[in-house]
């Protein structure tokens, strides 16, 4: 894995982390196309650089986080608990058998794309909850359960949380913002779990690549977040569904040509 590979993966992570197109899926497909070996370091790299993208959320929503009410803190904890429990239980299965499976990613990209297109036509029409502060503990818990689906590579964490929120009558902007805020404890916990599992046994070269990946993901995520919020409010999610389908089919064609 070269530094050029690191930069490419970091940019992909920053752009895709908060879009409903699966950042993990993109990283897996990109690493296959770049012929990067599916080592334990690569799997850890793909998890840890997500912290760079999460830092972008902290920076952009810093005032909102400081002003966070007790009620919002409780709903975020309620949403995180299901993910935390299931994440710990399923961690080894996901890392050993699911991460790196490009065919699984393609299948989830296409299925998720079809789902996004269908949902965009029917969800968010008559929302009953229009503020993250008004999300109930029950709604938050269900969103957290929905988020656990994103442990399957190719299932977008952002899409899973936003769709689950929409199914409960939460409007687009609120669903997107809650998804952003929920990403903070979720991704930090995922990175901490991975580090505690593999230990801090990285070489100096690997640490350098992690730093480059972190910074690259942070910078590109700043732009991606602003774009996503503005775009979704005006246009919806269908375009991301079509993108997922096209990407999945294109990948299959390219890989069949490359043999």
C-alpha positions, 0 to 999 in steps of 0.5 A: 500500500503506497502513499498514493493509495492512502490519499485516494482512499482518504479522499473516497472516505471523506466524500462518501462517509456521510452520503448514503452510498456506503463509504466502507463499500467504496473503500473495499471496491477501490482497494480491489481496483488498486490491487491493495492486499486485504491485510489486517492493516488495510481493514484497520485503516479503513475503520480508523480514517473514518475518525478524520471524517467524524472530526469534520462533523465535530468542527461543523457542528461544534456550537450545536454540540456545545449547546446540546441539551440533556434530552438530545444527549439521551436520545443519542445514547439511546440510538448508540446502545443497540449499535454498540451491543451488536457491534461488539458481538458481531465485530469478529464476524464482520472483520474476518468474513464480511469486510473485503468481500467485493461481491457482497458490497456490489449486491448491497449497493444495488439493493440499497440503490433500488431501496433509496429510489423507492423510498424517496418517492414515499418518505418525508412527505408529511413529517411529524418530527422536525427537530433533533431535539424532539426525537423521542427515545423510542425513535432514537432506539429504532434508528440505532437498530437500523444503523446496525445494518451498516455493519454489512459492507455496502450498506450505508450507515448514513442511508440506514439511519436516515431511512429509519428516521424517515419511516418514523415521520422525521423530516429530511433535514432532521434525519440527516443532522441526527445521522451526522451527530450519531456518527460521532459516538458510533465511529469513535467506538468502532475505531476504539474497538478495532484498536483494542482488538489489534493493539497499537502494533503499527509500524512507523510507515503504517502510522504515517499512512494513518495520519495522511488518511486521517487528514485527507478524510477530514478535509474532504468530509468538510466539503461533502457534509455541506454539499449533502445537507444543501442537496438533499433539502432541495432534491432528495435521495433518488440520485444516490440510489441511481449512483449506487446501482450504476457503480455496482454494475460498472464494477462488475463489468470492469472486474469481468474485463480485467479477469 
